[in-house]
Amino acid sequence: MSTAPILEARRLVIRRGDRVTLDGLDLAVPAGCVYALLGGNGAGKTTTLNALLGFVAAASGQALVDGVDASRQPMEARRRLAYLPENVALYPYLSGVENLQYFCALSEVRLDAERARGLLTAAGLAVEAQGRRVAGYSKGMRQKVGLAIAQARQARAMLLDEPTSGLDPAAANEFAQSVLAARAAGMAILMATHDLFNALQVADRIGILREGRLVAELPARDVAHDELERIYLRHARDVAPSRVHAGTETEIAPTPTSAAATATATATATATATAAEAEAKATERTSP
Ligand SMILES: Nc1ncnc2c1ncn2[C@@H]1O[C@H](COP(=O)(O)OP(=O)(O)OP(=O)(O)O)[C@@H](O)[C@H]1O
């Protein structure tokens, strides 16, 4: 399997007004890899996902999806992505099957009801629920529809924002198994989360963000929960960035804040306008 990144941030700087919310972020997620992005409130996790979706434009650097610059070609980037926001928004008066068919049709993927049911079953949605209106679905059930949409669209990559918040342990475990299945199918998966347990359960790599900078990166295997918690808490407070490789921490070179970001913001004004429109649409209804 190729190790070329499907999802990549290269020296990515995002500004919101006069604030730098991502400060020279570098990260890469190849096919068949789950990357968990941890960090305190306001660290920049959702902003990273929004940059890859082209909802916010880079002031400098790049957010790339399968080589497509999401700031410049947001629709192209999104075509390659599946996105599951914290609460997957579906049409409440349509059934699970109808939602799946509808969202796939938007992506020009036609699904008959039988194929839709097969995908929903594979995503773990009980057969008896598939024909019911999603108004009565739990968060976990809506996520399963979102995962089925991702599978149907054959997305190369998936972005997950706080996927396990509010899920009971059994539902969180079921979700983890679905993520691992998508990973095994070769998807590149970037997950923003506060759930250290879930991160250890599914991730290959874990990155810790602080004030828009990656302050630590470590392989998830062989890291115990209490060790990750210790590293996380230390970096939530520490200033010195570090990278952990197979249990050995090495320094991450600090990335300079782009002094030229304000100037380049003008150059990306068109992309920002496009992203703002997309963001407004996304707020209205977020399609997975
Ligand atoms: N639409 C916006 N306009 C202005 N600033 C924003 C906007 N969205 C996010 N920010 C700012 O960007 C920074 C990063 O926010 P972001 O939502 O990416 O953090 P996060 O790590 O996802 O936090 P949380 O864990 O609370 O969801 C914060 O300082 C936040 O206030």
The ligand as an ORCA input file, in Angstrom:
! r2SCAN-3c Opt
* xyz 0 1
  N     -15.768     30.873     12.779
  C     -14.762     31.343     13.543
  N     -14.468     32.656     13.574
  C     -13.463     33.122     14.328
  N     -12.651     32.356     15.089
  C     -12.891     31.030     15.087
  C     -13.946     30.450     14.324
  N     -13.923     29.112     14.511
  C     -12.904     28.875     15.365
  N     -12.286     30.031     15.713
  C     -11.137     30.157     16.615
  O     -10.112     29.317     16.141
  C      -9.429     28.726     17.236
  C      -9.412     27.229     17.044
  O     -10.748     26.764     17.167
  P     -11.142     25.251     16.836
  O     -12.632     25.198     16.831
  O     -10.422     24.795     15.641
  O     -10.565     24.495     18.117
  P     -10.801     22.985     18.578
  O      -9.455     22.439     18.894
  O     -11.617     22.256     17.588
  O     -11.604     23.224     19.924
  P     -12.761     22.345     20.620
  O     -12.095     21.178     21.243
  O     -13.311     23.288     21.646
  O     -13.775     21.987     19.585
  C     -10.126     29.166     18.511
  O      -9.402     30.233     19.050
  C     -11.469     29.624     18.012
  O     -11.960     30.657     18.835
*
